[in-house]
């Protein structure tokens, strides 16, 4: 897609001062080897509470024919000039068809085989529950102060029902924002929560339970405590209180797809834990006495997923619901596959894992070119996984072929976040973005046909990764593994347990490289989050800037993709 992204808004969240009880850090030694307290840049969780135009689901809809918006005929391309260039396969456009490859059907619910996890009807039946404690009136030492906007109720009544809510963390503050309110109120929070010492590192919204009057939000903290928060009622509950189940910080967390109560959190000790928002906590002791996993070193530590508590356990009266030890080093990020069958897990130990979480099995381990993986996401159709890491690379992995298909150089420092643009993807073309500690935003296009070209045959063309020239479709297979069936097909159609495969690093000389279609420094501080909406791109940085970039307007042709309004950056 070509054109100019225009800076619409630059919202700056103020960094709160340290709590008075925190000891001041005076002239910290930059060469110190003692571990620093975990911190996180500003990350966003977005929600439109009205029935929304959701991002196209590629296994249901061919987005090139979508009529959801005024972008109906556009996938990656946004100008008619790109019609031929974006069709790398050399075929004429074919009639629209349902796109179902690799998505064999609806996955069973997590823990469906355990009757003890079935929701129990209370006095009000299965009515949606809210946390019990009022956070505004809380006397907990964990919460320092809550500052609701003085006109919050009026603003909620008068707001656009199709508007975009955002929840953002910065240092020890957590804010509820309305990104579509008037410019007078946009910079003013609806609610700001200040915690005493803990920093919120991650958070997520339950898409399954959200409504115009209810949002279930989870937050993971540097202290290990987890907050379940309902902003409309200002109620909250505290889970893993004082690290009762796991004392290590929470690095990432997501609601389990389709579940009202269950969510998965990754802790920095390399553990994945499933919690139930409505269960009480209890001191956790592994249900198996096998300590061998924790003692494994080197390559051996990658070779299993150790189930300390299974989702099928009969002991489900209290949290945790399930506990999986996956690494001896921190987990930086994870993501659920669109078909709700697999997890992609990015770890500090330089490995990226695919887990069949319904069966609690580790299926694949891939290794980075250098350093740890920082971020991960799935393509909307579940065929590809993106990772970004400390090797300054974005990597594209094919789940069907179980190998890396392209490395994407372009960043000059660690890649902190990657995301697909679902409104610019179809069954052949994909658009994604990445941000990094180099303060740069990069946009990338790739086409299914070009992924199988050897590196020597790559033709780099300004503004596009596609070419009019015929291509050689030789495939570069992994040096140590053969091409297997899709993991999704295996889990859906095979009852046999799949063998775990460890894939060695493939040489950079034999792996295709993909250049970005746009690279722009958009901030003076490291970027830490990127998100795509139908009409814009949103980025955030470590210093608290949330920037919204309008997409190029339809019908405006330009020879290259760029951003406008990035200040003094270049």
N, C-alpha and C positions, 0 to 999 in steps of 0.2 A: 504494500500500500504506500502511496506517496502523498505528499502534502505537508503542511506545517501544523504542528500541534501548538496551540496558543495557550499561554498561561492564564487561567481564569482566576484562580485564587491562590494566595500564599498565606495560610493560617499558621500563626506561630503560637505554640503552647509554651507557657512560661515554665521553666524548671524550678520546682519548689526547693527552698533551702533545706538543709539537713534538719532532722528533728533535734530539738535541744538535748535529748538523751544520747544522741550519737556523738562519739568522740571525734573531734575534728581531725582531718588528715592534713598535716602540715608538711609541705615540701616532700611529697612521696619520692622515694628513690626509684628512678626509671629502670634501674638495673636489678631491682629486688627480685628474688626468685620465690618469695612467699606468694601463695595464691591470693589474688585480689577478690573481693566480694563480687559475685556474679551480677552483671548489669545487662540491660537490654536497651537498644534504641527504641524509638517510637514505632510501635506496631499498631495496626488498625484492625478492628472487626467491624464489618459493614452490614447494615440491615435495612431493607425496605419492608415495612410491616404490612403494607397493603398487598393484595394479589398483584404480583409484579411480572414484568416481562423478564423471565429468567433467561440466563445464558442458554443458548441452544445445546441440547443433549445430542451429541453426534451419533449415538447409537439409536436414536429415535428420529432425528431430523437431519436432513442434508441442508446445512446452513446456507449454501449458495442459492437455495431456492426458498429460504425462509422469508415469510412476509410479516415477521414480528415487528419490523420497524421500517423506517424510511431508508434503511440500508439494504433493502430486500435483495438486490442483485449482487451485493458485494460480499466477498469473503475476505481474502487478504488484500486483493486489489481495491483501490478506491478511485481509480481513474480508468477510463476506457483504453488508455495507452497500454495498460498492463494485461490486456486480455490474452494476448499470445504469449507474453513473457512468463506469466504465472502458470502456464500449462506446460509443465516440464515433460510430461509423458509423451507429448507429440501427438496426442489424439484429439479429435474434435470433442466438444462437450457432449456428453451423453445425456439421455433423459434422466430426470431425477428418480432416485430410488431410495428405498429405506436402507439405512446404513446400520447393519447389525453385526458386522464381522467382529469376532473376538468378544462379544458380549452375549453369552449363551442364555441368559435369562436372569430373572430376579434372584438375588442371593437370599438364602435363608437368614433370618434374624440371628444376630450374635447371641449365643447361649440359648437358642431355641430348644435344644434338647434337654435343658435343665429346668424342670418344673418349678424349682425354688426361685428362679428369677422372674417368674410370671408376676405381673403387677396384681396386687391384691386390692379389691375394691374396699374403700372405707365407708364412712357414714354417708358421704356424698357420692358414692359410686366411684367411678374412675375419673372424677373431676380433676382437672389439672391443678396441681398443688404449687404453692409458693413457699419460699423459705419463711421461717417463723419469726426471726429477729428483725426489728426495725434498726436499720443502719444509722439513721439520723440521730436516734436517741440512744445508740449503743454506748455502753460504758466499758467496752472491751479495750484492753491495753493495746490490742493489735491495730485497732482503728484510731487514728489520731483525731481526725476531724472530717465532717461531711458538710459540703457547702452547696445546697440546692440553689438554683437561680430563683430570685424573688418572684419572678413571673412565670415559673415553670409550667404550672397548670394552664395558664392562659396561652402560652406558646404552644403547648401540646394540642390544645383545642383548635388553634388557628392555623396550625402548620399544614403544609401540603401533604395529603395522605399518601402521595407517591414519593414523598421526600426520602432522603437518605440519612439514616442515623449512622453515626460512627462512634466507636468506643476506642479510646487511645490511652496507652500508658506512657508516662514520662517520669523517670526516677521513681519516687515513692507516691506519685499521684496517678489516679485513674479518672478519666473524664468521659462524660457522655455529651456528645456534640450533635447538632443538627446541621449537616453540611448544605442543606437546601433552604435554610432560613434566609431572611433578608440580610444584607451586608451589615446592618446595625447589630444583629444578634449572632451572626455566624461565628464570630470570635469569642462569644460568651457561652460557656458551658451550660448545659441543662443541670448537670450535677458534677461536682468534683469531690472525689474521695481521697483523703490523705491518710496514708498508713504510717504507723509509728517508725518502724525501721525497715520493714520489708519492701522490696521493689517488686512490682508486678512485671513479670518477664514475658508472659504470653496470656492469651485469652481467646475465647471463641463463643459464638452464638449458636444456639440450637435452632437450625432451620426447620426442624420438624414440628416444634411447638410454638413458634413465634406467631403472634397475631397483633392486631392493632392496640391491644391493651396488655400484652404479656410478652416478655422476652426472658429466656433462660440464658444467663451468661456465666461462664466459668472463668476464673483467673488463677494462674499459677504464679507463686511468689518465690523470691530468692531464699525465703526461710523454709520452703517446702510446703507451707500451708496453702490450701486451695479455698477460694471464695466462690460460692454459688450466689449470684446476685440477680434480683429481679428489679429493674430500674423504675417501672411504673409505680409499684407499691413501695419502693425503697426498702425491701426486705432482703435479708442475706442469711447465709449459713456458712459455717467454717468446717472444712473437711481436712483430714490429716492434720488435725490441730496439734501444734507444737511438734510436728514431725512424728506423730505416734506410729504411723505405718511406714513412712520413709522420710528421713530427715534431710535428704539432699534437695537442692533447688529443683524447681520444675522448669524444664527448658522449652517444652511445647505441649499443647493439649488440644484435643478435638473431640466433639461429641461423636459417638459411634453412630454411623448413618442409620436413620430410621428409628432411633431409640429416644424415648422421652427422658429416661433416667440415667443411662450409662454413658460415661465418657472415658477416654483414654488419655493418660498423662505420661510423658517421658521425664524421668528424673535424671539428674546429672551423674548418677552413679552407674548409668547404663541399664536401668530397669524401666520397663513399661508396665504400668499399673492401670487396671480398669477399676473405676470407682462408680458407685451408685450415689447420686446426689441426695437420695432420701434415706440411705442407710447410715446408722451410727458407725463410728470408728471403733476399732479394737486393736490392741497390740498384735502385730502380725509376726507369726513364726512360720517359716516355710513348711509346707506339708510333706516335703521330702527331705531326707537327711543327707542327700548327696551334695557334698560341698566341692566336688571336683571341678565344677565349672569355674568357680572363683579362683582356683589355683592354676588354671591353665594360662600359659603365657604364649606370646608370639602368635604364630599362625593358628595354633590350636584353639585359642580363645574365640576365634570366629566360627568354629565348626558346629555350634549347636545353639538352639534356643532353649534355655533351661526353664522349665515350667515350675516355679515355686508354689504356685497355686493355680489350678485349672478352672476355667469357667464352668466345667462340669462337676466341680467339687460339691459335696453335699453340705459343706459348711458355708452357707450363704446368708447367715443372719446379720452379719456386719461387713463393713468394708475391710479389705479390698475384695472385689469380685474375682479378679484374676491378677496374677503377677508373673511376668516373664523377664528373666535376666538375659539380656541380649548382647551385652558388651561389658568389658571392664573399664571402659572410658565413657565419657558423656555422650548422650544422644543429643544432637543439635536440632533435628527437625524430623517430622514424619508426616505422611499424607496417606489418606485412604483412596483406593482406586475407585473410579466412577461406578464400577459394578459391585462395589461394597463387598469384595472378597479378599482383597490384599492390602498390605501395608508396604509402603516404601519408607525405609528408615535410613537417615543420614547420620553418620557418627563421626566423632572426633578421631577415632582410630584409623581413619582412611578407608573405611568400608561402607558400602551402600548395600542394604539388604532388602530382599523381598520376602515378606512373611505372609503366609496364608493364615490370617488371624482367626478365621472360622474354625480351622483345624488345629490352631496353635502350632504350626510347623514353619520352620525356616526353609525356603526353597532355593534361594540364590544369594550369593555374596559376590559383589563386584568391588574392585579396588581402584582407588584414585591414582592418577598419575603422580601426584605428590600431595602430602598433607591430608587434612581431614575434610570431610564434606560438611558444608554449612547449611544447605537448604535443598529442598526437593519438592517436586510437584508432578502430577500426572497430566497427560494430554486429555482433553475432554472425552475422547473415545476410548481411553485406557490403553492405547497401543504403545505409547511412548512415555518415558519418565525423563524429566530434566533434573540434573543436579548442578549445584554450584559449590565451589570449594576454595580451599586455601592455595590451590595451584593456579588461581586466577582464571580458571576455565569454567565455562558452562559445557556440560556433556549431555548428549542425547543417547538414550538407551532404548533398544527395542525389546519389548517383553516377549514378543512372538519368537524372535530369533535368539533371545537371551544373550545379547552382546551389545557393545557400544557401537553406534553407527556414525557418530560425528562428534568431534570436539569443536568448541566454539571459542577461539581466542578473541580478545578485544578489551577485556578489563585489565587494569594495571595494578590491581590489588584484590583482596579476597572478595568473592562473590557472596553477597549476603542474602539475596532473595531472588527467586525466579517465579514466573507465572505465565501461563498460557492466556492468550486473549481469545476467549471463546466466541466472541462476535466476529472474529477474523480467521476462523478455522472451518475447513470442510473436510470431506473424506480424502483429499489429496494434499491440501495446502494447510500449513500451520503458521501462526504468528505467535511469538512469545516475547517477553521482555525480561530484563535482568537489571539489578542494581548492585552496587558494591561499595567497598570502603574507599574506592578511588573517586567517589562522589559522582559517578557517571551512571546515566540511564542508557541502556542499549536495547534496541529492538532488532529482532531476527525473524526472517522468513525461511521456512524450508518446505520442500516439496517431496512427496513420497518417492517420485522417480529419481531425484538427484541423490538420495541417501545411499544408493548402491554404487555410486561412481567411485572408482579409486581416486585417491588424492591427486594424482598426476593429471586426471581428466577434468578436474574442477575448473570451471571457467568463471572467474569473478567479474561481475558486471555491476557497475555503479548503480546503487539504488535497488538492486534486485539480485537474488541468488539464482535466478533462472536464466536460461539461455535458449536461443533459437537453434543452436547447433546440435546435431545428433550426439547421443551419449552412449558410452560403453557401460553395460549393466553388469560387469563382473562383480561378484560379491566378495567382500573380505570377511572370511569366517574367523572366528576366534581360534587362536593357535592351540588352545587346550580343550575346547569343547566343540561338539558338533551341533548343528542346528536341530532344535527340538520343537515339539508342538508348543502352542501357546500355553502359558501357565494357566490362564483362565479356562481354556478348554480342558486341561488336565483336572482342575479342581471341580469343574462342572460335570464332566462326563466320565471320570474315572473314579472308582472307589478305592483303587490302590493308592497307598501312600507314596507321594512323590519323593524321589531322592534329592537331597540337597546338593547343589553344585556350586563349587567355588571357582570363580573365573579370574585368571591372572590378568595383569595389566597388559593391554595390547599396545604395541609400539606406536608412537605418534607418527612414525613414517608410513604406517600402513592404515591409519585411520583418517577418514575424510575430515577436512576442516571446513567450517562454515563461517563466512564473514558476516558481521552485522550489517543491516541496512541503514542503521543510524546509531551514532555514538555521540553523546552530549553530556558535558559536565553541567549538572543542573543545581548544584549546591556547593557550599563551601565546607560542609561537614559530611561525614560518611553517611551514605544512604543505607536504609535498613529494611524497607518494605516497598512493595509495588503491588498495585491492584488495578484491574480493568473493569470499567463499567461500560454500558452501551454507548455513552456519549463522551467518555473521558478516560484518562489514565490518572491514577492518584499515586503519589510517592510520598515517603516520609523519611526524615533524617534523624540522626542521633541528637541534634540540638533542638528538636521540637517543631521543625517546619513541615507542614502538611501542604503539599502543592497539588493542585488539580489542573490538568492539561486537557483542554477541549480537543476532540479529534478534528482532523481536516474536514472541511465542509464538502458536502457532495457537489460534484460538478466542477470543483476547482482543481485543475490539473497542474502538477508540478513535477519536475524531473527528479526530485529526490525527497527523502523523508527527513524532516528536521524539526526542531523545537524553537519556539519564539518566546521571549520573555524570561530567559534564564539568567538575567542580570549580567554580571561581568564575567560569567563563565564562558568557556570556549569549547 
